[in-house]
Amino acid sequence: MKYFKILFLLIIIFTGILLSTKLKLTVGNAEYDANYENIYPPKCFIKFENKKYLIKQIYKYKYKILSEYWFVASEGFAVQKFEFPFEMNYNNDQKKSILLKYSENEKFIKINSRKYKITEKRNDTIISKIGVDKLIIFINQ
């Protein structure tokens, strides 16, 4: 009986943590180069400041765990899915981003110990310009 009470308490705590976190977040890295439009299909771009930025990588998180990794190819996006806890075959770059540490305020977003200034907000999307021709995109679902 004591074990059931402990298990029940752990389930309640875990449920509270899940409900208090962002359930789904997509993070994308984009880059501008005028030649990209000749190589990649239109669905791989985001328009920002009258330029079409190529979305090169997309990290999709569910319950703060990396669940999908998308990368651009000449025919569109290739998708690698991770089924937690069964298939967790992350490469070295993905291992750095397995667990999401995310916080946000009016001016900045902090993700995995890196701070980004918010350049623009569009409904559920936040765009941060991180270089002359580079963006990081956050989509809260």
Secondary structure in CASP SS format (residue, H / E / C, confidence):
PFRMAT SS
TARGET T0000
AUTHOR 0000-0000-0000
METHOD secondary structure of the structure
MODEL  1
M C 1.00
K H 1.00
Y H 1.00
F H 1.00
K H 1.00
I H 1.00
L H 1.00
F H 1.00
L H 1.00
L H 1.00
I H 1.00
I H 1.00
I H 1.00
F H 1.00
T H 1.00
G H 1.00
I H 1.00
L H 1.00
L H 1.00
S C 1.00
T C 1.00
K C 1.00
L C 1.00
K E 1.00
L E 1.00
T E 1.00
V E 1.00
G E 1.00
N E 1.00
A E 1.00
E E 1.00
Y C 1.00
D C 1.00
A H 1.00
N H 1.00
Y H 1.00
E H 1.00
N H 1.00
I C 1.00
Y C 1.00
P C 1.00
P H 1.00
K H 1.00
C H 1.00
F E 1.00
I E 1.00
K E 1.00
F E 1.00
E C 1.00
N C 1.00
K E 1.00
K E 1.00
Y E 1.00
L E 1.00
I E 1.00
K E 1.00
Q E 1.00
I E 1.00
Y E 1.00
K E 1.00
Y E 1.00
K E 1.00
Y C 1.00
K C 1.00
I E 1.00
L E 1.00
S E 1.00
E E 1.00
Y E 1.00
W E 1.00
F E 1.00
V E 1.00
A E 1.00
S C 1.00
E C 1.00
G E 1.00
F E 1.00
A E 1.00
V E 1.00
Q E 1.00
K E 1.00
F C 1.00
E E 1.00
F C 1.00
P C 1.00
F C 1.00
E E 1.00
M C 1.00
N C 1.00
Y C 1.00
N C 1.00
N H 1.00
D H 1.00
Q H 1.00
K H 1.00
K C 1.00
S C 1.00
I C 1.00
L E 1.00
L C 1.00
K C 1.00
Y E 1.00
S E 1.00
E E 1.00
N C 1.00
E C 1.00
K C 1.00
F E 1.00
I E 1.00
K E 1.00
I E 1.00
N C 1.00
S C 1.00
R E 1.00
K E 1.00
Y E 1.00
K E 1.00
I C 1.00
T C 1.00
E E 1.00
K E 1.00
R E 1.00
N C 1.00
D C 1.00
T E 1.00
I E 1.00
I E 1.00
S E 1.00
K E 1.00
I E 1.00
G E 1.00
V C 1.00
D C 1.00
K E 1.00
L E 1.00
I E 1.00
I E 1.00
F E 1.00
I E 1.00
N E 1.00
Q C 1.00
END
